[in-house]
Amino acid sequence: MKKTIFYILAGIFVLCNIQFLQAQSTARYTITFTSTWNSTDHGTLPGTAHWSDLVGTTHNSGISFWNLGELASPGIENVAELGNNTAFNSEVNTAISGGTADQWLESPFSPFAAISSATLTNMVVSSDFPLLTLASMVAPSPDWFVGLSGYSLIDGSNNWKTNMTLDMFVFDAGTE
């Protein structure tokens, strides 16, 4: 079995181990999202600085939950504004029923900690649903979140990505 590492850096990073399954039609990932948000590198932090649960889905190009420069879905809005994932979970379940998403993903961060991590363990991704969307509220903030939107885990040659580095930034849900 082949293993690789997947990194996302800039305030947070994601470590992902991949195992190819069934002639590469699926891949098994363990994603660890680790925050490096600290006052030394990022200025003074409020005493209540923290993240909401890391939530997301694997899906295909038939659905999008948020895109840079556009208003977020009501579910992403609730994640960004309230740290509440109920509406986003409902949106994902509707997409699963409609055949455009495959699974709901959720992992908690340590409560009320700016430097923390969340791990999604043994996530099986199908080539039918190769896109990854993740979100977590940045708190306290009016409607800020960090995340990925429809990030393809398959490269241009139709192979599972094995090594990559991505910068992550805080996004404004555009709802306030």
N, C-alpha and C positions, 0 to 999 in steps of 0.2 A: 504494500500500500504506500502510496506517495503522500508526503506531508509537505506543507508549505506554510509560510507566514504572511499575513496580510496586515499592513500597518496603516493607520490614519493618525496624522500628527497635527498639532497646533492647538494647544489647550486641552486636547483629549487625544487618545489614540485607541485603535481597535486592533487586537491581536487575534488572528484567525488561523486555526489549523484546518487543513482541508484533507479529506480522504476521498478518493474517487471510488465510486460504487457502480456496479452494473454497466460496464463498458462506457463509462463517463456520461451516462444519461442523468446521473445524480452525483452530487458531491455532499459530503458531510462536513459541516463547519462547526467549530467552537469559536465564538466571537467574544472577546473580552474588551469592553469599552472602558478605558481608564482615563479619568480626568486628571489633568495636571494644573488645574486652575488654582493659582496661589497669589498672594499679595506681592511677593518678590518679583514675579514676572508680569503680573497683570494689574498692578495697582491695588489700592486698599479694597478689601472685600467686605461686604456687610457680614455681620455676625451670623446671619441666617442663610448665608450662601449655600445652595445645594442644588441637586438635580431631582427631577421626578423620575419615575421608573423609565427605563429604556424600553420603548415599545416600537413595534414595526410589523412588517410583513414581507413575504416573498411574493412576487406577482409578475405578470407579463405586461406588455406595452398597451394592453387594453384599458388600463387604469392608471391614474396618477393621483396622489394625495396632496402633494404640494410641489411647486416649481418656483425657482428663483424668479423674482419679479412679479409674481402673481399672488393673489389671495390664497391662503391655505384653505383646505377643506374645513368644515365645522369641527370635525374630530381633531385635526391638527391644531386648530384654534384653541380648543379646550385643553389640549396637552400644553401648548405654549403659554396660555393665560392662567390656567388653574392647576396644571399638573394632573388633570383628570383624564383618564384614557377611555372612559366608557363610550363616548360618541365615536372615537376613532376605532375602537374594537368593533362597534356596530357597523361602521363603514367597511372594515376589513371583512367581517362576516358576510355582509351583503355582496362584496366582491368575490368571496369564496363561493357563495351560492350562485353567482353569475358566471363563474368560471374564469375570472381574471386574476384571482389571488389564490394562494395555496395554503397559507398558515398564518396564524397570529403569533407574534413573538413578544415576550415580555420578561424583563429581569429587573429587580430592584437595585438601586444604589444604596449605600449606607445612608440612613436618614440624616439630614441636616449636616452633610459633609461636602465641602467644595472639592476636596481631593478624595475621590472615591472610584469604585469600579462596579460594573455590572457585567455578568457573563450569560450569554445564550449558549447552552451546551448541546452538542450533538444535533445541530440543526441540519436536516437533510433538505437540500435544494435540488429541485428538478429542473431539467433543461426546458421544461414547459413554462416554468415560472422563475427565470434566472435573475430577475431584478430585485434589489433589496432596498427597502425604504425603512429608515429608523428615525426616531425623534425622542428627545428628552427636553423638558422645560429647564431653562436657566432661571433660577430663583434667587433672590427676588428680582422680578422684571415685569414690565407690563405685558409683553407677548413675545418674548425671545425664546428661542430653542436652538439646539444643535441637532444635526441629523444628516441623513443621506436621502436623496430622492431618486428612486428608480435607478440605482447604481447597478450596472450589469456585472455579474460575476463571470460572464463568458466573454472572451476576447473576440477580436475580429476574425480569427481563424476558427471560431466555434469550439474553442477549448476553454476549460475552466481556468480562470486566472489563478496564477500561483504566487507571484510576488508583486506587491504594489505598495506605493506610498502616496497617500492623499492628505492634503491639508484640510482641516475642518475649521469651520467658522461659525459664529453665532448668526442666526437668521432672525429677522423680524417677521412674524406671521402676517403682518399687514392688516391686523384686525382692530387695532386701537388707534 
